Amino acid sequence: MEFFTTSTRNLLKYRHGLAARNDPREVVIDPHARYFGAELGERSLIPAADARLGGIRFEEWLHQPVLER
């Protein structure tokens, strides 16, 4: 699983979320990771002014039950 974010705090949230679900995958922080070959800055991937944003927050998502596979 790969995530792109320029915020270490966000990656630590992913690490916390995986641990809360006993998911053994490791979250690795790479400040020079490439996105389609380009190293992006803090504001490279931001929504446009008319973006439709979702209403669920990380903490709400974290406390939802995990679906059985």
PQR file with spaces between the fields and no chain letter, atoms N, CA, C, O and H, PARSE charges and radii, in Angstrom:
ATOM       1  N    MET     1       0.843   -1.152    0.000 -0.4000 1.5000
ATOM       2  CA   MET     1       0.000    0.000    0.000 -0.0000 2.0000
ATOM       3  C    MET     1       0.896    1.225    0.000  0.5500 1.7000
ATOM       4  O    MET     1       1.849    1.300    0.776 -0.5500 1.4000
ATOM       5  N    GLU     2       0.599    2.186   -0.865 -0.4000 1.5000
ATOM       6  CA   GLU     2       1.387    3.404   -0.916 -0.0000 2.0000
ATOM       7  C    GLU     2       0.483    4.605   -0.722  0.5500 1.7000
ATOM       8  O    GLU     2      -0.639    4.647   -1.225 -0.5500 1.4000
ATOM       9  H    GLU     2      -0.175    2.125   -1.495  0.4000 1.0000
ATOM      10  N    PHE     3       0.986    5.575    0.012 -0.4000 1.5000
ATOM      11  CA   PHE     3       0.287    6.832    0.238 -0.0000 2.0000
ATOM      12  C    PHE     3       1.217    7.945   -0.203  0.5500 1.7000
ATOM      13  O    PHE     3       2.436    7.817   -0.095 -0.5500 1.4000
ATOM      14  H    PHE     3       1.898    5.541    0.421  0.4000 1.0000
ATOM      15  N    PHE     4       0.662    9.014   -0.689 -0.4000 1.5000
ATOM      16  CA   PHE     4       1.485   10.189   -0.945 -0.0000 2.0000
ATOM      17  C    PHE     4       0.990   11.299   -0.046  0.5500 1.7000
ATOM      18  O    PHE     4      -0.197   11.624   -0.035 -0.5500 1.4000
ATOM      19  H    PHE     4      -0.328    9.118   -0.776  0.4000 1.0000
ATOM      20  N    THR     5       1.893   11.867    0.695 -0.4000 1.5000
ATOM      21  CA   THR     5       1.608   13.054    1.491 -0.0000 2.0000
ATOM      22  C    THR     5       2.928   13.732    1.782  0.5500 1.7000
ATOM      23  O    THR     5       3.966   13.079    1.890 -0.5500 1.4000
ATOM      24  H    THR     5       2.858   11.602    0.686  0.4000 1.0000
ATOM      25  N    THR     6       2.885   15.021    1.906 -0.4000 1.5000
ATOM      26  CA   THR     6       4.102   15.739    2.275 -0.0000 2.0000
ATOM      27  C    THR     6       4.145   15.961    3.781  0.5500 1.7000
ATOM      28  O    THR     6       5.080   16.580    4.288 -0.5500 1.4000
ATOM      29  H    THR     6       2.042   15.552    1.818  0.4000 1.0000
ATOM      30  N    SER     7       3.154   15.469    4.492 -0.4000 1.5000
ATOM      31  CA   SER     7       3.076   15.664    5.932 -0.0000 2.0000
ATOM      32  C    SER     7       3.455   14.386    6.672  0.5500 1.7000
ATOM      33  O    SER     7       2.797   13.356    6.530 -0.5500 1.4000
ATOM      34  H    SER     7       2.394   14.966    4.080  0.4000 1.0000
ATOM      35  N    THR     8       4.510   14.464    7.455 -0.4000 1.5000
ATOM      36  CA   THR     8       4.900   13.319    8.278 -0.0000 2.0000
ATOM      37  C    THR     8       3.787   12.989    9.263  0.5500 1.7000
ATOM      38  O    THR     8       3.568   11.820    9.582 -0.5500 1.4000
ATOM      39  H    THR     8       5.045   15.301    7.571  0.4000 1.0000
ATOM      40  N    ARG     9       3.089   13.998    9.742 -0.4000 1.5000
ATOM      41  CA   ARG     9       1.982   13.772   10.679 -0.0000 2.0000
ATOM      42  C    ARG     9       0.914   12.887   10.051  0.5500 1.7000
ATOM      43  O    ARG     9       0.367   12.012   10.723 -0.5500 1.4000
ATOM      44  H    ARG     9       3.267   14.947    9.482  0.4000 1.0000
ATOM      45  N    ASN    10       0.610   13.100    8.773 -0.4000 1.5000
ATOM      46  CA   ASN    10      -0.382   12.258    8.103 -0.0000 2.0000
ATOM      47  C    ASN    10       0.094   10.822    8.009  0.5500 1.7000
ATOM      48  O    ASN    10      -0.692    9.898    8.217 -0.5500 1.4000
ATOM      49  H    ASN    10       1.055   13.811    8.227  0.4000 1.0000
ATOM      50  N    LEU    11       1.366   10.615    7.700 -0.4000 1.5000
ATOM      51  CA   LEU    11       1.881    9.254    7.617 -0.0000 2.0000
ATOM      52  C    LEU    11       1.847    8.570    8.974  0.5500 1.7000
ATOM      53  O    LEU    11       1.606    7.366    9.058 -0.5500 1.4000
ATOM      54  H    LEU    11       2.005   11.365    7.531  0.4000 1.0000
ATOM      55  N    LEU    12       2.082    9.318   10.018 -0.4000 1.5000
ATOM      56  CA   LEU    12       2.001    8.735   11.352 -0.0000 2.0000
ATOM      57  C    LEU    12       0.563    8.334   11.678  0.5500 1.7000
ATOM      58  O    LEU    12       0.343    7.380   12.424 -0.5500 1.4000
ATOM      59  H    LEU    12       2.278   10.297    9.949  0.4000 1.0000
ATOM      60  N    LYS    13      -0.410    9.050   11.129 -0.4000 1.5000
ATOM      61  CA   LYS    13      -1.816    8.655   11.299 -0.0000 2.0000
ATOM      62  C    LYS    13      -2.076    7.323   10.596  0.5500 1.7000
ATOM      63  O    LYS    13      -2.777    6.466   11.133 -0.5500 1.4000
ATOM      64  H    LYS    13      -0.231    9.825   10.523  0.4000 1.0000
ATOM      65  N    TYR    14      -1.514    7.145    9.400 -0.4000 1.5000
ATOM      66  CA   TYR    14      -1.670    5.867    8.702 -0.0000 2.0000
ATOM      67  C    TYR    14      -1.044    4.742    9.521  0.5500 1.7000
ATOM      68  O    TYR    14      -1.619    3.660    9.644 -0.5500 1.4000
ATOM      69  H    TYR    14      -0.944    7.842    8.964  0.4000 1.0000
ATOM      70  N    ARG    15       0.123    4.998   10.072 -0.4000 1.5000
ATOM      71  CA   ARG    15       0.802    3.996   10.901 -0.0000 2.0000
ATOM      72  C    ARG    15      -0.092    3.629   12.090  0.5500 1.7000
ATOM      73  O    ARG    15      -0.232    2.452   12.424 -0.5500 1.4000
ATOM      74  H    ARG    15       0.590    5.876    9.972  0.4000 1.0000
ATOM      75  N    HIS    16      -0.688    4.626   12.718 -0.4000 1.5000
ATOM      76  CA   HIS    16      -1.576    4.401   13.869 -0.0000 2.0000
ATOM      77  C    HIS    16      -2.810    3.601   13.438  0.5500 1.7000
ATOM      78  O    HIS    16      -3.250    2.693   14.143 -0.5500 1.4000
ATOM      79  H    HIS    16      -0.575    5.582   12.447  0.4000 1.0000
ATOM      80  N    GLY    17      -3.360    3.949   12.276 -0.4000 1.5000
ATOM      81  CA   GLY    17      -4.548    3.249   11.775 -0.0000 2.0000
ATOM      82  C    GLY    17      -4.265    1.784   11.488  0.5500 1.7000
ATOM      83  O    GLY    17      -5.076    0.923   11.828 -0.5500 1.4000
ATOM      84  H    GLY    17      -3.003    4.687   11.703  0.4000 1.0000
ATOM      85  N    LEU    18      -3.136    1.487   10.872 -0.4000 1.5000
ATOM      86  CA   LEU    18      -2.782    0.092   10.603 -0.0000 2.0000
ATOM      87  C    LEU    18      -2.571   -0.671   11.910  0.5500 1.7000
ATOM      88  O    LEU    18      -3.025   -1.806   12.049 -0.5500 1.4000
ATOM      89  H    LEU    18      -2.477    2.186   10.596  0.4000 1.0000
ATOM      90  N    ALA    19      -1.889   -0.054   12.857 -0.4000 1.5000
ATOM      91  CA   ALA    19      -1.640   -0.711   14.143 -0.0000 2.0000
ATOM      92  C    ALA    19      -2.946   -0.984   14.883  0.5500 1.7000
ATOM      93  O    ALA    19      -3.086   -2.022   15.530 -0.5500 1.4000
ATOM      94  H    ALA    19      -1.519    0.868   12.745  0.4000 1.0000
ATOM      95  N    ALA    20      -3.903   -0.062   14.793 -0.4000 1.5000
ATOM      96  CA   ALA    20      -5.199   -0.233   15.468 -0.0000 2.0000
ATOM      97  C    ALA    20      -5.956   -1.433   14.905  0.5500 1.7000
ATOM      98  O    ALA    20      -6.798   -2.016   15.588 -0.5500 1.4000
ATOM      99  H    ALA    20      -3.789    0.781   14.268  0.4000 1.0000
ATOM     100  N    ARG    21      -5.657   -1.800   13.663 -0.4000 1.5000
ATOM     101  CA   ARG    21      -6.311   -2.945   13.019 -0.0000 2.0000
ATOM     102  C    ARG    21      -5.414   -4.179   13.006  0.5500 1.7000
ATOM     103  O    ARG    21      -5.681   -5.143   12.288 -0.5500 1.4000
ATOM     104  H    ARG    21      -4.972   -1.326   13.108  0.4000 1.0000
ATOM     105  N    ASN    22      -4.353   -4.142   13.803 -0.4000 1.5000
ATOM     106  CA   ASN    22      -3.387   -5.250   13.867 -0.0000 2.0000
ATOM     107  C    ASN    22      -2.846   -5.605   12.485  0.5500 1.7000
ATOM     108  O    ASN    22      -2.593   -6.774   12.193 -0.5500 1.4000
ATOM     109  H    ASN    22      -4.137   -3.359   14.387  0.4000 1.0000
ATOM     110  N    ASP    23      -2.670   -4.606   11.650 -0.4000 1.5000
ATOM     111  CA   ASP    23      -2.122   -4.794   10.307 -0.0000 2.0000
ATOM     112  C    ASP    23      -0.600   -4.695   10.411  0.5500 1.7000
ATOM     113  O    ASP    23      -0.087   -3.667   10.853 -0.5500 1.4000
ATOM     114  H    ASP    23      -2.875   -3.656   11.888  0.4000 1.0000
ATOM     115  N    PRO    24       0.131   -5.736   10.018 -0.5600 1.5000
ATOM     116  CA   PRO    24       1.574   -5.752   10.216  0.2800 2.0000
ATOM     117  C    PRO    24       2.376   -4.918    9.219  0.5500 1.7000
ATOM     118  O    PRO    24       3.595   -4.814    9.351 -0.5500 1.4000
ATOM     119  N    ARG    25       1.719   -4.325    8.229 -0.4000 1.5000
ATOM     120  CA   ARG    25       2.474   -3.562    7.235 -0.0000 2.0000
ATOM     121  C    ARG    25       3.151   -2.352    7.869  0.5500 1.7000
ATOM     122  O    ARG    25       2.627   -1.736    8.797 -0.5500 1.4000
ATOM     123  H    ARG    25       0.728   -4.410    8.121  0.4000 1.0000
ATOM     124  N    GLU    26       4.321   -2.033    7.346 -0.4000 1.5000
ATOM     125  CA   GLU    26       5.122   -0.942    7.878 -0.0000 2.0000
ATOM     126  C    GLU    26       4.902    0.320    7.041  0.5500 1.7000
ATOM     127  O    GLU    26       4.839    0.257    5.813 -0.5500 1.4000
ATOM     128  H    GLU    26       4.746   -2.533    6.592  0.4000 1.0000
ATOM     129  N    VAL    27       4.788    1.452    7.710 -0.4000 1.5000
ATOM     130  CA   VAL    27       4.710    2.733    7.025 -0.0000 2.0000
ATOM     131  C    VAL    27       6.123    3.302    6.992  0.5500 1.7000
ATOM     132  O    VAL    27       6.731    3.548    8.034 -0.5500 1.4000
ATOM     133  H    VAL    27       4.839    1.503    8.707  0.4000 1.0000
ATOM     134  N    VAL    28       6.635    3.505    5.785 -0.4000 1.5000
ATOM     135  CA   VAL    28       7.989    4.016    5.604 -0.0000 2.0000
ATOM     136  C    VAL    28       7.900    5.440    5.078  0.5500 1.7000
ATOM     137  O    VAL    28       7.208    5.702    4.095 -0.5500 1.4000
ATOM     138  H    VAL    28       6.141    3.305    4.939  0.4000 1.0000
ATOM     139  N    ILE    29       8.590    6.346    5.724 -0.4000 1.5000
ATOM     140  CA   ILE    29       8.571    7.747    5.323 -0.0000 2.0000
ATOM     141  C    ILE    29       9.781    8.012    4.431  0.5500 1.7000
ATOM     142  O    ILE    29      10.926    7.830    4.845 -0.5500 1.4000
ATOM     143  H    ILE    29       9.153    6.133    6.523  0.4000 1.0000
ATOM     144  N    ASP    30       9.510    8.442    3.209 -0.4000 1.5000
ATOM     145  CA   ASP    30      10.570    8.778    2.258 -0.0000 2.0000
ATOM     146  C    ASP    30      10.328   10.200    1.752  0.5500 1.7000
ATOM     147  O    ASP    30       9.486   10.409    0.878 -0.5500 1.4000
ATOM     148  H    ASP    30       8.580    8.590    2.872  0.4000 1.0000
ATOM     149  N    PRO    31      11.051   11.170    2.287 -0.5600 1.5000
ATOM     150  CA   PRO    31      10.803   12.566    1.896  0.2800 2.0000
ATOM     151  C    PRO    31      11.133   12.867    0.433  0.5500 1.7000
ATOM     152  O    PRO    31      10.740   13.913   -0.083 -0.5500 1.4000
ATOM     153  N    HIS    32      11.846   11.965   -0.237 -0.4000 1.5000
ATOM     154  CA   HIS    32      12.201   12.181   -1.636 -0.0000 2.0000
ATOM     155  C    HIS    32      11.500   11.198   -2.572  0.5500 1.7000
ATOM     156  O    HIS    32      11.936   10.991   -3.704 -0.5500 1.4000
ATOM     157  H    HIS    32      12.164   11.115    0.182  0.4000 1.0000
ATOM     158  N    ALA    33      10.419   10.599   -2.095 -0.4000 1.5000
ATOM     159  CA   ALA    33       9.662    9.657   -2.931 -0.0000 2.0000
ATOM     160  C    ALA    33       9.139   10.391   -4.162  0.5500 1.7000
ATOM     161  O    ALA    33       8.815   11.577   -4.104 -0.5500 1.4000
ATOM     162  H    ALA    33      10.065   10.767   -1.175  0.4000 1.0000
ATOM     163  N    ARG    34       9.065    9.678   -5.254 -0.4000 1.5000
ATOM     164  CA   ARG    34       8.615   10.266   -6.520 -0.0000 2.0000
ATOM     165  C    ARG    34       7.160    9.892   -6.791  0.5500 1.7000
ATOM     166  O    ARG    34       6.711    8.809   -6.415 -0.5500 1.4000
ATOM     167  H    ARG    34       9.329    8.715   -5.301  0.4000 1.0000
ATOM     168  N    TYR    35       6.448   10.770   -7.428 -0.4000 1.5000
ATOM     169  CA   TYR    35       5.061   10.566   -7.823 -0.0000 2.0000
ATOM     170  C    TYR    35       5.026   10.680   -9.343  0.5500 1.7000
ATOM     171  O    TYR    35       5.141   11.778   -9.888 -0.5500 1.4000
ATOM     172  H    TYR    35       6.813   11.650   -7.734  0.4000 1.0000
ATOM     173  N    PHE    36       4.870    9.557  -10.023 -0.4000 1.5000
ATOM     174  CA   PHE    36       4.948    9.508  -11.485 -0.0000 2.0000
ATOM     175  C    PHE    36       6.247   10.154  -11.969  0.5500 1.7000
ATOM     176  O    PHE    36       6.259   10.868  -12.972 -0.5500 1.4000
ATOM     177  H    PHE    36       4.777    8.665   -9.581  0.4000 1.0000
ATOM     178  N    GLY    37       7.339    9.897  -11.245 -0.4000 1.5000
ATOM     179  CA   GLY    37       8.652   10.361  -11.650 -0.0000 2.0000
ATOM     180  C    GLY    37       9.052   11.739  -11.154  0.5500 1.7000
ATOM     181  O    GLY    37      10.205   12.138  -11.316 -0.5500 1.4000
ATOM     182  H    GLY    37       7.329    9.317  -10.430  0.4000 1.0000
ATOM     183  N    ALA    38       8.133   12.472  -10.557 -0.4000 1.5000
ATOM     184  CA   ALA    38       8.435   13.833  -10.106 -0.0000 2.0000
ATOM     185  C    ALA    38       8.457   13.903   -8.586  0.5500 1.7000
ATOM     186  O    ALA    38       7.620   13.300   -7.914 -0.5500 1.4000
ATOM     187  H    ALA    38       7.196   12.148  -10.426  0.4000 1.0000
ATOM     188  N    GLU    39       9.418   14.642   -8.053 -0.4000 1.5000
ATOM     189  CA   GLU    39       9.425   14.906   -6.618 -0.0000 2.0000
ATOM     190  C    GLU    39       8.539   16.127   -6.385  0.5500 1.7000
ATOM     191  O    GLU    39       8.794   17.199   -6.934 -0.5500 1.4000
ATOM     192  H    GLU    39      10.098   15.131   -8.599  0.4000 1.0000
ATOM     193  N    LEU    40       7.516   15.963   -5.585 -0.4000 1.5000
ATOM     194  CA   LEU    40       6.522   17.016   -5.404 -0.0000 2.0000
ATOM     195  C    LEU    40       6.789   17.829   -4.146  0.5500 1.7000
ATOM     196  O    LEU    40       7.403   17.352   -3.191 -0.5500 1.4000
ATOM     197  H    LEU    40       7.309   15.092   -5.140  0.4000 1.0000
ATOM     198  N    GLY    41       6.320   19.050   -4.170 -0.4000 1.5000
ATOM     199  CA   GLY    41       6.415   19.937   -3.019 -0.0000 2.0000
ATOM     200  C    GLY    41       5.169   19.858   -2.166  0.5500 1.7000
ATOM     201  O    GLY    41       4.235   19.116   -2.472 -0.5500 1.4000
ATOM     202  H    GLY    41       5.821   19.438   -4.946  0.4000 1.0000
ATOM     203  N    GLU    42       5.162   20.620   -1.104 -0.4000 1.5000
ATOM     204  CA   GLU    42       4.064   20.573   -0.132 -0.0000 2.0000
ATOM     205  C    GLU    42       2.717   20.920   -0.743  0.5500 1.7000
ATOM     206  O    GLU    42       1.701   20.372   -0.315 -0.5500 1.4000
ATOM     207  H    GLU    42       5.920   21.222   -0.855  0.4000 1.0000
ATOM     208  N    ARG    43       2.671   21.796   -1.713 -0.4000 1.5000
ATOM     209  CA   ARG    43       1.392   22.225   -2.291 -0.0000 2.0000
ATOM     210  C    ARG    43       1.210   21.757   -3.733  0.5500 1.7000
ATOM     211  O    ARG    43       0.418   22.333   -4.479 -0.5500 1.4000
ATOM     212  H    ARG    43       3.497   22.241   -2.061  0.4000 1.0000
ATOM     213  N    SER    44       1.931   20.727   -4.121 -0.4000 1.5000
ATOM     214  CA   SER    44       1.837   20.244   -5.506 -0.0000 2.0000
ATOM     215  C    SER    44       0.499   19.587   -5.814  0.5500 1.7000
ATOM     216  O    SER    44      -0.038   19.777   -6.905 -0.5500 1.4000
ATOM     217  H    SER    44       2.574   20.259   -3.515  0.4000 1.0000
ATOM     218  N    LEU    45      -0.039   18.834   -4.899 -0.4000 1.5000
ATOM     219  CA   LEU    45      -1.297   18.108   -5.122 -0.0000 2.0000
ATOM     220  C    LEU    45      -2.353   18.648   -4.169  0.5500 1.7000
ATOM     221  O    LEU    45      -2.568   18.090   -3.093 -0.5500 1.4000
ATOM     222  H    LEU    45       0.397   18.679   -4.013  0.4000 1.0000
ATOM     223  N    ILE    46      -3.004   19.719   -4.557 -0.4000 1.5000
ATOM     224  CA   ILE    46      -4.038   20.309   -3.721 -0.0000 2.0000
ATOM     225  C    ILE    46      -5.325   20.391   -4.527  0.5500 1.7000
ATOM     226  O    ILE    46      -5.284   20.537   -5.749 -0.5500 1.4000
ATOM     227  H    ILE    46      -2.830   20.172   -5.431  0.4000 1.0000
ATOM     228  N    PRO    47      -6.470   20.300   -3.853 -0.5600 1.5000
ATOM     229  CA   PRO    47      -7.733   20.366   -4.594  0.2800 2.0000
ATOM     230  C    PRO    47      -7.999   21.767   -5.140  0.5500 1.7000
ATOM     231  O    PRO    47      -7.547   22.764   -4.578 -0.5500 1.4000
ATOM     232  N    ALA    48      -8.731   21.821   -6.229 -0.4000 1.5000
ATOM     233  CA   ALA    48      -9.129   23.101   -6.816 -0.0000 2.0000
ATOM     234  C    ALA    48     -10.187   23.755   -5.927  0.5500 1.7000
ATOM     235  O    ALA    48     -10.738   23.118   -5.030 -0.5500 1.4000
ATOM     236  H    ALA    48      -9.098   21.011   -6.686  0.4000 1.0000
ATOM     237  N    ALA    49     -10.454   25.000   -6.183 -0.4000 1.5000
ATOM     238  CA   ALA    49     -11.419   25.754   -5.369 -0.0000 2.0000
ATOM     239  C    ALA    49     -12.810   25.128   -5.392  0.5500 1.7000
ATOM     240  O    ALA    49     -13.554   25.250   -4.418 -0.5500 1.4000
ATOM     241  H    ALA    49     -10.007   25.518   -6.912  0.4000 1.0000
ATOM     242  N    ASP    50     -13.175   24.459   -6.489 -0.4000 1.5000
ATOM     243  CA   ASP    50     -14.517   23.869   -6.601 -0.0000 2.0000
ATOM     244  C    ASP    50     -14.529   22.369   -6.289  0.5500 1.7000
ATOM     245  O    ASP    50     -15.465   21.672   -6.680 -0.5500 1.4000
ATOM     246  H    ASP    50     -12.572   24.360   -7.280  0.4000 1.0000
ATOM     247  N    ALA    51     -13.518   21.867   -5.598 -0.4000 1.5000
ATOM     248  CA   ALA    51     -13.435   20.436   -5.279 -0.0000 2.0000
ATOM     249  C    ALA    51     -14.572   20.020   -4.350  0.5500 1.7000
ATOM     250  O    ALA    51     -14.993   20.787   -3.484 -0.5500 1.4000
ATOM     251  H    ALA    51     -12.758   22.434   -5.280  0.4000 1.0000
ATOM     252  N    ARG    52     -15.063   18.792   -4.541 -0.4000 1.5000
ATOM     253  CA   ARG    52     -16.081   18.222   -3.654 -0.0000 2.0000
ATOM     254  C    ARG    52     -15.343   17.401   -2.605  0.5500 1.7000
ATOM     255  O    ARG    52     -14.791   16.346   -2.919 -0.5500 1.4000
ATOM     256  H    ARG    52     -14.721   18.169   -5.245  0.4000 1.0000
ATOM     257  N    LEU    53     -15.329   17.866   -1.387 -0.4000 1.5000
ATOM     258  CA   LEU    53     -14.601   17.214   -0.308 -0.0000 2.0000
ATOM     259  C    LEU    53     -15.521   16.293    0.473  0.5500 1.7000
ATOM     260  O    LEU    53     -16.691   16.609    0.688 -0.5500 1.4000
ATOM     261  H    LEU    53     -15.777   18.723   -1.132  0.4000 1.0000
ATOM     262  N    GLY    54     -14.992   15.156    0.895 -0.4000 1.5000
ATOM     263  CA   GLY    54     -15.763   14.201    1.687 -0.0000 2.0000
ATOM     264  C    GLY    54     -15.979   14.695    3.107  0.5500 1.7000
ATOM     265  O    GLY    54     -15.291   15.604    3.573 -0.5500 1.4000
ATOM     266  H    GLY    54     -14.041   14.899    0.721  0.4000 1.0000
ATOM     267  N    GLY    55     -16.932   14.094    3.782 -0.4000 1.5000
ATOM     268  CA   GLY    55     -17.272   14.533    5.124 -0.0000 2.0000
ATOM     269  C    GLY    55     -16.668   13.700    6.239  0.5500 1.7000
ATOM     270  O    GLY    55     -16.731   14.109    7.398 -0.5500 1.4000
ATOM     271  H    GLY    55     -17.491   13.356    3.403  0.4000 1.0000
ATOM     272  N    ILE    56     -16.081   12.540    5.936 -0.4000 1.5000
ATOM     273  CA   ILE    56     -15.558   11.690    6.995 -0.0000 2.0000
ATOM     274  C    ILE    56     -14.132   12.116    7.346  0.5500 1.7000
ATOM     275  O    ILE    56     -13.330   12.434    6.468 -0.5500 1.4000
ATOM     276  H    ILE    56     -16.030   12.208    4.994  0.4000 1.0000
ATOM     277  N    ARG    57     -13.842   12.114    8.612 -0.4000 1.5000
ATOM     278  CA   ARG    57     -12.509   12.448    9.108 -0.0000 2.0000
ATOM     279  C    ARG    57     -11.785   11.165    9.472  0.5500 1.7000
ATOM     280  O    ARG    57     -12.413   10.118    9.632 -0.5500 1.4000
ATOM     281  H    ARG    57     -14.494   11.856    9.325  0.4000 1.0000
ATOM     282  N    PHE    58     -10.475   11.241    9.604 -0.4000 1.5000
ATOM     283  CA   PHE    58      -9.662   10.065    9.874 -0.0000 2.0000
ATOM     284  C    PHE    58     -10.130    9.326   11.120  0.5500 1.7000
ATOM     285  O    PHE    58     -10.276    8.104   11.092 -0.5500 1.4000
ATOM     286  H    PHE    58      -9.965   12.091    9.475  0.4000 1.0000
ATOM     287  N    GLU    59     -10.367   10.042   12.206 -0.4000 1.5000
ATOM     288  CA   GLU    59     -10.778    9.397   13.455 -0.0000 2.0000
ATOM     289  C    GLU    59     -12.108    8.664   13.292  0.5500 1.7000
ATOM     290  O    GLU    59     -12.288    7.588   13.861 -0.5500 1.4000
ATOM     291  H    GLU    59     -10.248   11.034   12.229  0.4000 1.0000
ATOM     292  N    GLU    60     -13.037    9.226   12.528 -0.4000 1.5000
ATOM     293  CA   GLU    60     -14.310    8.547   12.267 -0.0000 2.0000
ATOM     294  C    GLU    60     -14.076    7.258   11.475  0.5500 1.7000
ATOM     295  O    GLU    60     -14.640    6.211   11.795 -0.5500 1.4000
ATOM     296  H    GLU    60     -12.891   10.100   12.065  0.4000 1.0000
ATOM     297  N    TRP    61     -13.241    7.348   10.443 -0.4000 1.5000
ATOM     298  CA   TRP    61     -12.927    6.183    9.621 -0.0000 2.0000
ATOM     299  C    TRP    61     -12.253    5.101   10.454  0.5500 1.7000
ATOM     300  O    TRP    61     -12.550    3.915   10.310 -0.5500 1.4000
ATOM     301  H    TRP    61     -12.783    8.198   10.184  0.4000 1.0000
ATOM     302  N    LEU    62     -11.347    5.520   11.322 -0.4000 1.5000
ATOM     303  CA   LEU    62     -10.592    4.585   12.141 -0.0000 2.0000
ATOM     304  C    LEU    62     -11.502    3.750   13.033  0.5500 1.7000
ATOM     305  O    LEU    62     -11.213    2.581   13.291 -0.5500 1.4000
ATOM     306  H    LEU    62     -11.106    6.483   11.440  0.4000 1.0000
ATOM     307  N    HIS    63     -12.595    4.336   13.503 -0.4000 1.5000
ATOM     308  CA   HIS    63     -13.478    3.634   14.436 -0.0000 2.0000
ATOM     309  C    HIS    63     -14.602    2.863   13.749  0.5500 1.7000
ATOM     310  O    HIS    63     -15.460    2.301   14.429 -0.5500 1.4000
ATOM     311  H    HIS    63     -12.829    5.285   13.293  0.4000 1.0000
ATOM     312  N    GLN    64     -14.617    2.825   12.420 -0.4000 1.5000
ATOM     313  CA   GLN    64     -15.600    2.015   11.717 -0.0000 2.0000
ATOM     314  C    GLN    64     -15.194    0.552   11.789  0.5500 1.7000
ATOM     315  O    GLN    64     -14.001    0.249   11.799 -0.5500 1.4000
ATOM     316  H    GLN    64     -13.920    3.282   11.868  0.4000 1.0000
ATOM     317  N    PRO    65     -16.154   -0.357   11.840 -0.5600 1.5000
ATOM     318  CA   PRO    65     -15.800   -1.783   11.877  0.2800 2.0000
ATOM     319  C    PRO    65     -15.126   -2.218   10.574  0.5500 1.7000
ATOM     320  O    PRO    65     -15.451   -1.725    9.494 -0.5500 1.4000
ATOM     321  N    VAL    66     -14.204   -3.131   10.698 -0.4000 1.5000
ATOM     322  CA   VAL    66     -13.502   -3.677    9.537 -0.0000 2.0000
ATOM     323  C    VAL    66     -14.387   -4.736    8.894  0.5500 1.7000
ATOM     324  O    VAL    66     -14.948   -5.584    9.589 -0.5500 1.4000
ATOM     325  H    VAL    66     -13.940   -3.533   11.575  0.4000 1.0000
ATOM     326  N    LEU    67     -14.516   -4.692    7.562 -0.4000 1.5000
ATOM     327  CA   LEU    67     -15.342   -5.676    6.859 -0.0000 2.0000
ATOM     328  C    LEU    67     -14.638   -7.014    6.829  0.5500 1.7000
ATOM     329  O    LEU    67     -13.416   -7.077    6.694 -0.5500 1.4000
ATOM     330  H    LEU    67     -14.061   -4.004    6.997  0.4000 1.0000
ATOM     331  N    GLU    68     -15.393   -8.070    6.952 -0.4000 1.5000
ATOM     332  CA   GLU    68     -14.861   -9.431    6.850 -0.0000 2.0000
ATOM     333  C    GLU    68     -14.527   -9.713    5.394  0.5500 1.7000
ATOM     334  O    GLU    68     -15.237   -9.262    4.494 -0.5500 1.4000
ATOM     335  H    GLU    68     -16.386   -8.019    7.062  0.4000 1.0000
ATOM     336  N    ARG    69     -13.466  -10.445    5.159 -0.4000 1.5000
ATOM     337  CA   ARG    69     -13.086  -10.799    3.770 -0.0000 2.0000
ATOM     338  C    ARG    69     -13.591  -12.152    3.428  0.5500 1.7000
ATOM     339  O    ARG    69     -13.376  -12.627    2.312 -0.5500 1.4000
ATOM     340  H    ARG    69     -12.890  -10.811    5.889  0.4000 1.0000
